[in-house]
């Protein structure tokens, strides 16, 4: 089912640039919402006095705080999501997946990806992309169903889905997670697949430090890994 290349996804310059752009946007969005509270409070104060003609009551004051907190939570969720996706893109190659059966689940956020240890079987995953909501995201997922998509990772632990090329990156997680209590390899997972998932940081304890993962983002250092 899958057409696997021999290089990690980050070896593709377009993928690396797309991920870095997404990280920069998520970081900027988080920063914006963190520093937005004073501005939101002033706008609320001015708007209330202009429309109502009285001082801002105490019960309205929590509103700009709540808006700012929600903004920070959503933006930072995307930043954290991208950090987890980094290890997958640094270890796993992109694979091509053909269009899905038109009778698939009506919820387009669910996809089926081949099991790396048995490609005759598929693993159901749900795809999330914090920060991109509404019609644009749903259209991207619909296109993935009807036109095919790229994926990297092990769907039993975690994967990255490329929608409409690598311009839209979504995180996929299994609908039924494997039991990895105590960091032990599940019986149905081969040792090779387990070690690869550990290296990507999606199973057990990753052997890579934060500094080593950052090195994997550096094209020059990636070229010297062989």
C-alpha positions as CSV (number, residue, x, y, z in Angstrom):
1,X,0.0,0.0,0.0
2,X,2.7,2.4,0.9
3,X,5.5,3.6,-1.4
4,X,8.5,4.2,0.9
5,X,11.5,6.3,-0.1
6,X,15.0,5.7,1.3
7,X,15.4,9.1,3.0
8,X,13.9,10.7,6.1
9,X,11.3,13.3,5.5
10,X,13.6,16.1,6.7
11,X,16.0,15.2,3.9
12,X,13.5,16.9,1.6
13,X,14.3,20.6,1.7
14,X,10.6,21.5,1.1
15,X,9.5,19.5,4.1
16,X,12.1,21.0,6.4
17,X,11.2,24.6,5.2
18,X,7.5,23.8,5.7
19,X,8.0,22.5,9.2
20,X,10.2,25.5,10.1
21,X,7.6,27.9,8.8
22,X,4.9,26.2,10.8
23,X,7.0,26.3,13.9
24,X,7.8,30.0,13.4
25,X,4.0,30.8,12.9
26,X,3.1,28.8,16.0
27,X,5.8,30.5,18.1
28,X,4.7,33.9,16.8
29,X,1.0,33.1,17.6
30,X,1.9,32.0,21.1
31,X,3.9,35.2,21.7
32,X,1.1,37.3,20.3
33,X,-1.5,35.9,22.6
34,X,0.8,36.1,25.7
35,X,1.4,39.8,25.1
36,X,-2.2,40.5,23.9
37,X,-3.8,40.7,27.4
38,X,-3.1,44.5,28.0
39,X,-4.3,45.4,24.5
40,X,-7.5,43.3,24.8
41,X,-8.3,44.8,28.2
42,X,-7.9,48.3,26.8
43,X,-10.1,47.6,23.8
44,X,-12.7,46.1,26.0
45,X,-12.6,49.1,28.3
46,X,-12.9,51.6,25.4
47,X,-15.6,49.6,23.7
48,X,-17.7,49.3,26.8
49,X,-17.4,53.0,27.7
50,X,-18.2,53.9,24.0
51,X,-21.3,51.7,23.7
52,X,-22.6,51.7,27.3
53,X,-21.3,55.0,28.6
54,X,-20.2,53.7,32.0
55,X,-17.2,52.2,33.6
56,X,-16.3,48.7,32.9
57,X,-17.9,46.5,35.5
58,X,-15.9,43.9,37.4
59,X,-17.8,41.0,35.9
60,X,-16.7,41.9,32.4
61,X,-13.0,42.1,33.3
62,X,-12.4,38.3,33.1
63,X,-13.5,38.3,29.5
64,X,-10.3,39.6,27.8
65,X,-8.3,37.4,30.2
66,X,-10.3,34.3,29.1
67,X,-9.9,35.2,25.4
68,X,-6.1,35.6,25.8
69,X,-5.8,32.3,27.7
70,X,-7.7,30.4,25.1
71,X,-5.5,32.0,22.4
72,X,-2.4,31.0,24.2
73,X,-3.6,27.4,24.7
74,X,-4.5,26.9,21.1
75,X,-1.4,28.4,19.7
76,X,0.9,26.6,22.1
77,X,-0.8,23.3,21.4
78,X,0.3,23.6,17.8
79,X,3.8,24.5,18.9
80,X,4.0,21.4,21.1
81,X,2.4,19.3,18.4
82,X,5.1,20.4,15.9
83,X,7.8,19.6,18.4
84,X,6.6,16.0,18.6
85,X,6.3,15.9,14.8
86,X,10.0,16.9,14.5
87,X,11.3,13.5,15.7
88,X,9.1,11.6,13.3
89,X,10.1,13.7,10.3
90,X,13.8,13.3,11.2
91,X,13.6,9.5,11.4
92,X,10.9,8.3,9.0
93,X,10.6,8.7,5.3
94,X,7.6,10.0,3.4
95,X,5.4,7.3,2.0
96,X,2.7,7.7,-0.6
97,X,-0.8,6.5,0.2
98,X,-3.4,6.0,-2.6
99,X,-6.9,7.5,-2.3
100,X,-9.1,5.8,0.3
101,X,-12.3,3.9,-0.3
102,X,-15.2,6.3,-0.8
103,X,-17.2,4.3,1.8
104,X,-14.8,5.3,4.5
105,X,-16.0,7.0,7.7
106,X,-18.0,10.1,7.3
107,X,-15.6,11.8,9.7
108,X,-12.8,12.8,7.4
109,X,-10.4,13.3,10.3
110,X,-10.0,9.5,10.4
111,X,-7.5,7.8,8.0
112,X,-6.2,4.3,7.6
113,X,-2.5,3.8,7.3
114,X,-0.6,0.5,6.7
115,X,0.9,-1.4,9.6
116,X,4.7,-1.3,9.1
117,X,5.0,-4.9,10.3
118,X,2.1,-6.2,8.2
119,X,1.1,-4.1,5.3
120,X,-1.9,-6.2,4.6
121,X,-3.4,-4.7,7.7
122,X,-4.2,-1.0,8.4
123,X,-4.2,1.1,11.5
124,X,-6.9,3.7,12.1
125,X,-5.6,7.1,13.1
126,X,-7.2,10.5,13.8
127,X,-5.6,13.6,12.3
128,X,-5.2,16.9,14.2
129,X,-3.8,20.2,13.1
130,X,-4.2,22.8,15.8
131,X,-4.5,26.3,14.5
132,X,-6.1,25.5,11.2
133,X,-9.8,25.1,11.6
134,X,-13.0,25.2,9.6
135,X,-13.6,24.7,5.9
136,X,-9.9,24.9,4.8
137,X,-8.8,22.1,7.0
138,X,-11.8,19.9,6.2
139,X,-11.2,20.5,2.5
140,X,-7.6,19.4,2.9
141,X,-8.6,16.2,4.6
142,X,-11.3,15.5,2.0
143,X,-8.7,15.9,-0.7
144,X,-6.5,13.4,1.2
145,X,-9.3,10.9,1.1
146,X,-10.1,11.3,-2.6
147,X,-6.6,12.1,-4.0
148,X,-4.2,10.3,-1.7
149,X,-1.7,11.7,0.7
150,X,1.8,11.3,2.1
151,X,2.6,10.1,5.6
152,X,5.7,9.5,7.7
153,X,5.9,7.5,11.0
154,X,4.4,4.4,12.6
155,X,0.6,4.8,12.8
156,X,0.6,2.5,15.9
157,X,2.5,5.2,17.8
158,X,2.4,8.5,15.9
159,X,2.6,9.8,12.4
160,X,2.7,13.0,10.3
161,X,0.3,13.5,7.4
162,X,1.1,15.8,4.5
163,X,-2.0,17.2,3.0
164,X,-1.8,19.1,-0.3
165,X,1.9,18.5,-0.6
166,X,3.9,19.3,2.5
167,X,2.3,22.7,2.9
168,X,-0.2,21.4,5.4
169,X,1.2,19.1,8.1
170,X,-1.1,17.3,10.5
171,X,-0.3,15.0,13.4
172,X,-1.9,11.5,13.4
173,X,-2.3,9.4,16.4
174,X,-3.8,5.9,16.7
175,X,-7.5,5.6,17.7
176,X,-6.4,2.7,19.9
177,X,-3.0,3.2,21.5
178,X,-0.8,0.2,22.2
179,X,0.1,-0.6,25.8
180,X,3.7,0.4,26.4
181,X,3.6,0.2,30.2
182,X,7.1,0.5,31.6
183,X,8.5,1.3,28.2
184,X,8.3,-2.3,27.1
185,X,7.9,-3.3,23.5
186,X,4.4,-4.5,22.7
187,X,4.3,-8.1,21.5
188,X,2.8,-7.3,18.1
189,X,5.6,-4.8,17.3
190,X,8.9,-5.9,15.7
191,X,12.1,-4.9,17.4
192,X,13.2,-2.9,14.4
193,X,9.9,-0.9,14.4
194,X,10.1,-0.4,18.1
195,X,13.7,1.0,18.0
196,X,12.7,3.3,15.2
197,X,9.7,4.6,17.1
198,X,11.9,5.1,20.1
199,X,14.4,7.0,18.0
200,X,11.6,9.3,16.8
201,X,10.4,9.9,20.4
202,X,6.9,8.4,19.8
203,X,7.5,5.2,21.9
204,X,9.3,4.5,25.1
205,X,12.2,6.8,25.9
206,X,14.0,8.4,23.0
207,X,17.7,7.8,22.8
208,X,18.2,11.3,21.3
209,X,18.8,14.4,23.5
210,X,17.1,17.7,22.7
211,X,20.4,18.9,21.2
212,X,20.7,15.9,18.9
213,X,17.2,16.4,17.7
214,X,18.0,20.0,16.8
215,X,21.1,18.7,14.9
216,X,18.7,16.5,12.9
217,X,17.0,19.7,11.6
218,X,20.3,21.0,10.3
219,X,20.8,20.0,6.7
220,X,24.6,20.2,7.0
221,X,24.7,17.9,10.0
222,X,22.1,15.6,8.4
223,X,24.4,15.1,5.5
224,X,27.2,13.8,7.7
225,X,25.2,11.1,9.5
226,X,26.0,8.3,7.1
